[in-house]
Amino acid sequence: MRLTQQCILAIGDTGNGKSFTANIFGANAKVGDTSISETDEITIYNIKGGFYIDTPGFNDTDEEKKDEKTVHLIFLKMMESNIQNITTILWFVTPDIRARGSYKRQAQFIESLAKYHKGNAWDNTIIVTKGDQSSNSDGPRDAAKEIARDISKTGEFKILLLESLPPTNIYVKGKFQSDELNEYGVFKASEPELILAKYESLMKGHLECPICLNLKKVKCSKCCEETDPRLAFPKCHLETESFHPNTENVHNGNVIDNHPFSYSYKHSDRYVEARTRYDFDHSPPAWVVRVATIGIVNPHCPAIENGYWNCCHNNDANSRGCKAFYPCCGNDIHSSGCQKIYDVCRHKCEETGCLTICKNCKKKLDEKGCKERCKNCKNENSCNIKGCIEIPHNWL
């Protein structure tokens, strides 16, 4: 099978040049100056003629990041991106006898890439050694020999960057030409095209015979894990349940204006009390008195004037009133409510909500949840992570 695009997978420990090499191939990767990883996740860069997969370092400086998790993430990323073929594996190492266990795990990962591949993954692998080339340690190749069927065709690129060498180094002091430095595996970072040419010479034939991954996604009937069976964690979450992740208290209904008391009646003006009025007496006896007294005595007759309400002239002092109003605010019956409430539960807006619902989906808690979690460990991210019950998966 011949591919038209190359897919380069870069793996290895942190600080060994994976991101630097991505830029050699034309990516725009961030390169760190320390042993702290600049690559926290799998990143696929578009490069000329294909793409370059940059990965987190094995045995990363983040203690919580385990090799097993890194491998799992790499496989998942390739599956999500529908990557089914790897043309070249760049294995970045720094020879160190103390890292033998780590090399062995990384070699096992390379071997696992070819689990369903008819060929040999090591034929498409290049061991990129960074560091002191005078080191006699060949830990990575020894680890590969223990795992692999045959590494005779495995490429090897021992590289030193001139800019990283001390001023006393013979390559720095000698002021050699680039082609002379390259013969000894020393390259200038300022001349990336020479490093790229070296990689391309080691990658000859890889495009014609890629590593076929044959990744497939299968669902477990017992839990929510859905992945390639070879990538699954040994434990299962067994059973899931729906749940509401966040809750909040709300009121039932819509906000309306309301008067807390029913309307009543009142008079809008004062009550005028009853009084006695004395009117001029026009009767004959009254006139006799006036003549006899030459007007000194002028009789008047008394008349009772009833009390009344000045607003409506109702004489009944105990009448209910002529004007309807709300006693809560004093406004008339045509005014809008003086407080805001919810029309169903009748609670004030400022009161604590009387109904508990899910903050995410706005449903009641007795309705089906909007998220899934493991019924046993309550982990809501239970898909494709290590299970909690020692029971094998059942792949559909």
C-alpha positions as CSV (number, residue, x, y, z in Angstrom):
1,M,0.0,0.0,0.0
2,R,1.4,3.4,-1.0
3,L,0.2,6.5,0.9
4,T,0.1,10.0,-0.6
5,Q,0.6,11.7,2.8
6,Q,3.1,10.9,5.5
7,C,2.1,10.7,9.2
8,I,5.0,11.1,11.7
9,L,4.4,10.1,15.3
10,A,6.9,11.5,17.8
11,I,7.2,9.8,21.2
12,G,9.8,9.9,24.0
13,D,10.7,11.6,27.2
14,T,10.3,15.3,27.9
15,G,13.0,17.6,26.6
16,N,14.4,15.3,24.0
17,G,13.4,17.4,21.0
18,K,10.0,16.3,19.8
19,S,8.6,19.8,19.5
20,F,11.8,21.1,18.1
21,T,11.7,18.5,15.4
22,A,8.1,19.3,14.6
23,N,9.3,22.8,13.6
24,I,12.0,21.2,11.4
25,F,9.2,19.5,9.4
26,G,7.3,22.9,9.1
27,A,5.1,22.9,12.2
28,N,4.7,25.8,14.6
29,A,5.2,24.1,17.9
30,K,6.2,25.8,21.2
31,V,9.6,24.6,22.3
32,G,10.7,24.7,25.9
33,D,14.1,25.4,27.3
34,T,13.8,23.2,30.4
35,S,12.9,19.6,31.3
36,I,9.3,20.7,32.0
37,S,7.0,19.6,29.3
38,E,5.6,22.2,26.8
39,T,3.3,19.5,25.4
40,D,0.5,18.7,27.7
41,E,-1.7,17.0,25.1
42,I,-1.4,15.2,21.8
43,T,-1.2,17.8,19.0
44,I,-1.5,17.1,15.3
45,Y,0.4,19.6,13.2
46,N,-0.1,20.1,9.5
47,I,3.2,19.8,7.7
48,K,4.3,19.7,4.1
49,G,3.2,16.4,2.7
50,G,1.2,15.3,5.7
51,F,1.1,15.8,9.5
52,Y,3.2,15.4,12.6
53,I,1.8,14.1,15.9
54,D,3.5,15.6,18.9
55,T,2.9,13.8,22.2
56,P,3.4,14.4,26.0
57,G,6.6,13.0,27.4
58,F,6.7,9.6,28.9
59,N,7.7,9.9,32.6
60,D,6.7,13.5,32.4
61,T,7.6,16.0,35.1
62,D,4.0,16.0,36.1
63,E,4.0,13.1,38.6
64,E,0.3,12.4,38.1
65,K,0.9,11.7,34.4
66,K,1.6,8.0,34.0
67,D,3.0,6.2,30.9
68,E,-0.2,4.1,30.7
69,K,-2.3,7.3,30.5
70,T,0.0,8.8,27.9
71,V,-0.3,5.7,25.7
72,H,-4.0,5.6,26.0
73,L,-4.4,9.3,25.1
74,I,-2.2,8.8,22.0
75,F,-4.3,6.0,20.7
76,L,-7.6,7.9,21.4
77,K,-6.3,11.0,19.6
78,M,-5.4,8.9,16.5
79,M,-8.8,7.2,16.6
80,E,-10.7,10.5,17.0
81,S,-8.7,11.9,14.1
82,N,-9.3,8.9,12.0
83,I,-5.6,8.1,11.6
84,Q,-5.2,4.5,10.5
85,N,-1.6,4.6,9.2
86,I,1.7,5.7,10.6
87,T,4.5,6.2,8.1
88,T,7.3,7.0,10.6
89,I,7.8,6.7,14.3
90,L,10.5,9.1,15.8
91,W,11.6,7.7,19.2
92,F,13.4,10.5,21.0
93,V,15.8,9.2,23.7
94,T,18.8,10.2,25.8
95,P,20.9,7.1,26.6
96,D,20.8,6.5,30.3
97,I,21.1,3.1,31.9
98,R,18.9,4.3,34.8
99,A,16.0,4.7,32.3
100,R,15.9,1.1,31.2
101,G,12.4,0.5,32.6
102,S,11.1,3.5,30.8
103,Y,12.7,2.5,27.5
104,K,11.2,-0.9,27.8
105,R,7.6,0.5,28.2
106,Q,8.1,2.9,25.3
107,A,9.4,0.0,23.1
108,Q,6.3,-2.0,24.1
109,F,4.1,0.9,22.9
110,I,5.9,1.0,19.5
111,E,5.4,-2.8,19.2
112,S,1.7,-2.4,20.1
113,L,1.2,-0.1,17.2
114,A,1.8,-3.1,14.9
115,K,-0.5,-5.5,16.7
116,Y,-2.8,-5.9,13.7
117,H,-0.1,-4.9,11.2
118,K,1.4,-7.6,9.0
119,G,4.8,-5.9,8.9
120,N,7.3,-4.8,11.5
121,A,6.7,-1.4,13.2
122,W,10.5,-1.2,13.8
123,D,11.2,-1.0,10.1
124,N,9.4,2.4,10.2
125,T,11.1,3.6,13.4
126,I,14.0,6.0,13.8
127,I,15.7,6.2,17.2
128,V,16.7,9.9,17.6
129,T,19.4,10.1,20.2
130,K,20.1,13.5,21.8
131,G,23.0,14.2,24.1
132,D,26.6,13.1,24.6
133,Q,27.4,10.8,21.7
134,S,30.4,9.4,23.5
135,S,28.1,7.6,25.9
136,N,28.5,3.8,25.7
137,S,24.9,3.3,27.0
138,D,22.6,1.9,24.3
139,G,19.6,1.4,26.6
140,P,16.9,2.2,24.0
141,R,18.2,-0.2,21.4
142,D,18.8,-2.9,24.0
143,A,15.2,-2.4,25.3
144,A,13.9,-2.7,21.8
145,K,15.7,-5.9,21.2
146,E,13.9,-7.5,24.1
147,I,10.5,-6.5,22.8
148,A,10.8,-6.4,19.0
149,R,11.0,-9.3,16.6
150,D,13.6,-7.6,14.4
151,I,15.2,-4.1,14.7
152,S,17.8,-4.6,11.9
153,K,16.1,-2.0,9.7
154,T,15.4,0.4,12.6
155,G,17.0,3.8,11.7
156,E,19.2,5.8,14.1
157,F,19.9,9.5,14.2
158,K,22.5,10.6,16.8
159,I,22.2,14.4,16.8
160,L,24.0,17.2,18.7
161,L,23.0,20.8,18.3
162,L,26.0,23.0,17.9
163,E,24.4,25.9,19.8
164,S,23.9,23.6,22.9
165,L,27.6,22.7,23.2
166,P,29.9,24.5,25.6
167,P,32.5,26.9,24.2
168,T,35.3,24.4,25.1
169,N,33.8,21.7,22.9
170,I,36.1,20.7,20.0
171,Y,33.2,21.1,17.5
172,V,32.8,24.7,18.6
173,K,36.4,25.6,18.9
174,G,37.3,23.9,15.5
175,K,35.0,26.2,13.5
176,F,34.2,23.4,11.1
177,Q,32.0,23.8,8.0
178,S,28.4,22.5,8.2
179,D,29.1,19.4,6.1
180,E,32.0,18.5,8.3
181,L,29.9,18.9,11.4
182,N,27.1,16.8,9.9
183,E,29.4,13.9,9.4
184,Y,29.8,13.6,13.1
185,G,26.1,14.1,13.8
186,V,26.5,17.8,14.8
187,F,24.0,20.2,13.3
188,K,23.3,23.8,13.6
189,A,19.8,24.8,14.7
190,S,20.1,27.7,12.4
191,E,20.2,25.3,9.4
192,P,17.0,23.2,9.8
193,E,17.1,22.2,6.2
194,L,20.2,20.1,6.8
195,I,18.5,18.3,9.7
196,L,15.4,17.8,7.6
197,A,17.5,16.3,4.8
198,K,19.0,13.8,7.3
199,Y,15.5,12.8,8.5
200,E,14.2,12.3,4.9
201,S,17.2,10.1,4.0
202,L,16.3,7.9,7.0
203,M,12.6,7.8,6.1
204,K,13.1,6.4,2.6
205,G,10.6,3.6,1.9
206,H,8.4,4.5,4.9
207,L,5.7,6.1,2.8
208,E,5.4,2.9,0.6
209,C,5.1,0.6,3.6
210,P,3.2,2.4,6.4
211,I,2.2,0.8,9.7
212,C,-1.5,-0.1,9.5
213,L,-3.1,0.6,12.9
214,N,-6.6,-0.9,12.1
215,L,-8.1,1.1,14.9
216,K,-11.8,0.5,15.5
217,K,-14.3,1.8,18.0
218,V,-16.5,-0.8,19.8
219,K,-19.1,-0.3,22.6
220,C,-19.0,-2.2,25.9
221,S,-22.5,-3.6,26.8
222,K,-21.8,-3.3,30.5
223,C,-20.5,0.3,30.7
224,C,-20.2,3.4,28.6
225,E,-16.7,2.8,27.4
226,E,-16.4,2.9,23.7
227,T,-13.0,2.3,22.2
228,D,-10.7,-0.1,20.5
229,P,-10.6,-3.3,22.7
230,R,-6.8,-3.2,22.8
231,L,-7.0,0.2,24.3
232,A,-9.5,-0.5,27.0
233,F,-8.7,-0.4,30.7
234,P,-8.9,-3.8,32.4
235,K,-11.7,-2.8,34.8
236,C,-15.2,-1.9,33.9
237,H,-17.6,0.7,35.4
238,L,-20.3,-2.0,35.0
239,E,-23.4,0.2,35.2
240,T,-24.2,3.9,34.7
241,E,-26.9,6.2,36.0
242,S,-28.2,9.5,35.0
243,F,-27.9,12.4,37.4
244,H,-28.2,16.2,37.7
245,P,-24.7,17.7,38.3
246,N,-25.8,21.1,39.7
247,T,-28.9,22.2,41.5
248,E,-30.5,25.6,42.2
249,N,-33.6,26.8,44.0
250,V,-36.2,28.6,41.9
251,H,-39.8,29.8,42.1
252,N,-42.7,28.3,40.1
253,G,-44.4,30.5,37.6
254,N,-43.9,33.9,36.0
255,V,-43.3,37.2,37.8
256,I,-46.3,39.4,38.1
257,D,-47.3,42.6,40.0
258,N,-49.5,42.0,43.0
259,H,-51.2,43.7,45.9
260,P,-50.9,41.5,49.1
261,F,-54.2,42.7,50.4
262,S,-57.6,43.0,48.8
263,Y,-59.0,46.4,48.1
264,S,-61.1,48.4,50.6
265,Y,-63.1,51.6,50.6
266,K,-62.5,55.0,52.1
267,H,-63.7,58.6,51.8
268,S,-61.3,60.9,50.1
269,D,-62.2,64.0,52.1
270,R,-63.2,64.9,55.7
271,Y,-66.5,64.4,57.4
272,V,-68.4,67.6,58.3
273,E,-70.1,67.2,61.7
274,A,-73.8,68.0,62.2
275,R,-74.7,71.5,63.6
276,T,-77.6,73.7,64.7
277,R,-78.4,76.6,62.4
278,Y,-80.6,79.6,63.5
279,D,-82.7,81.0,60.7
280,F,-84.7,84.3,60.7
281,D,-88.2,83.8,62.2
282,H,-90.9,85.2,59.9
283,S,-93.9,84.1,62.0
284,P,-96.5,86.8,63.2
285,P,-95.6,86.3,66.9
286,A,-91.9,87.0,66.1
287,W,-92.9,90.2,64.3
288,V,-95.0,91.3,67.3
289,V,-92.0,90.9,69.5
290,R,-89.8,92.9,67.2
291,V,-92.4,95.8,67.1
292,A,-92.9,95.8,70.8
293,T,-89.2,95.9,71.5
294,I,-88.5,98.3,68.7
295,G,-86.2,95.6,67.2
296,I,-84.2,95.0,70.3
297,V,-85.4,91.5,70.4
298,N,-85.2,89.7,67.1
299,P,-86.4,86.1,67.4
300,H,-84.7,83.3,65.3
301,C,-85.9,79.8,65.0
302,P,-83.3,76.9,65.3
303,A,-82.8,74.4,62.4
304,I,-80.6,71.1,62.6
305,E,-78.1,70.7,59.8
306,N,-77.0,67.0,59.4
307,G,-73.4,66.0,59.1
308,Y,-72.0,64.8,55.7
309,W,-68.8,63.6,53.9
310,N,-67.3,66.4,52.0
311,C,-66.2,64.1,49.1
312,C,-69.5,62.5,48.3
313,H,-72.0,64.4,50.6
314,N,-73.2,61.1,52.1
315,N,-74.8,61.9,55.5
316,D,-74.0,58.5,57.0
317,A,-70.9,58.9,59.1
318,N,-70.4,55.1,59.1
319,S,-70.7,54.6,55.4
320,R,-68.0,52.4,53.8
321,G,-66.5,55.1,51.7
322,C,-66.9,56.3,48.2
323,K,-63.4,55.4,46.8
324,A,-61.9,51.9,46.4
325,F,-58.1,51.6,47.3
326,Y,-55.5,49.0,48.4
327,P,-54.5,49.4,52.0
328,C,-51.0,47.9,51.4
329,C,-49.8,50.9,49.4
330,G,-52.8,53.4,49.4
331,N,-53.1,53.3,45.7
332,D,-56.5,53.1,43.9
333,I,-57.8,49.9,42.4
334,H,-56.6,50.7,38.9
335,S,-52.9,50.8,40.0
336,S,-50.4,48.0,39.3
337,G,-49.4,45.8,42.2
338,C,-47.0,47.1,44.7
339,Q,-44.9,43.9,45.0
340,K,-43.6,41.3,42.6
341,I,-44.5,37.7,43.1
342,Y,-44.6,34.4,41.1
343,D,-48.1,33.6,39.8
344,V,-48.0,29.9,40.6
345,C,-46.3,29.6,44.0
346,R,-47.3,33.1,45.1
347,H,-43.9,33.7,46.7
348,K,-42.1,37.1,46.6
349,C,-39.2,37.4,44.2
350,E,-36.7,38.1,47.1
351,E,-37.7,34.9,49.0
352,T,-35.6,31.7,48.7
353,G,-36.8,29.5,45.8
354,C,-39.4,26.9,46.7
355,L,-38.5,24.4,43.9
356,T,-35.1,22.6,43.5
357,I,-34.2,22.0,39.9
358,C,-31.1,21.1,37.8
359,K,-29.0,24.2,37.0
360,N,-27.9,22.7,33.7
361,C,-31.1,21.3,32.1
362,K,-33.7,23.1,34.3
363,K,-35.6,19.9,35.0
364,K,-36.9,18.7,38.4
365,L,-34.6,16.4,40.3
366,D,-37.1,13.5,40.1
367,E,-36.8,13.6,36.2
368,K,-34.1,11.8,34.2
369,G,-30.7,13.4,34.7
370,C,-28.9,15.3,32.0
371,K,-25.5,13.6,32.6
372,E,-24.3,10.0,33.0
373,R,-22.0,8.6,35.7
374,C,-20.8,5.3,37.1
375,K,-23.4,4.0,39.6
376,N,-20.7,2.5,41.7
377,C,-17.9,5.2,42.0
378,K,-20.0,8.2,40.9
379,N,-17.4,9.3,38.4
380,E,-19.2,11.4,35.8
381,N,-16.2,11.0,33.4
382,S,-16.3,7.2,33.5
383,C,-16.2,6.8,29.7
384,N,-12.8,5.6,28.5
385,I,-11.1,5.9,31.9
386,K,-10.0,3.2,34.3
387,G,-12.9,1.3,35.7
388,C,-13.8,0.7,39.3
389,I,-14.9,-2.9,39.3
390,E,-12.7,-5.9,38.4
391,I,-14.8,-7.4,35.7
392,P,-14.0,-7.8,32.0
393,H,-15.7,-5.7,29.3
394,N,-18.2,-7.3,27.0
395,W,-17.6,-5.8,23.5
396,L,-20.5,-5.6,21.2
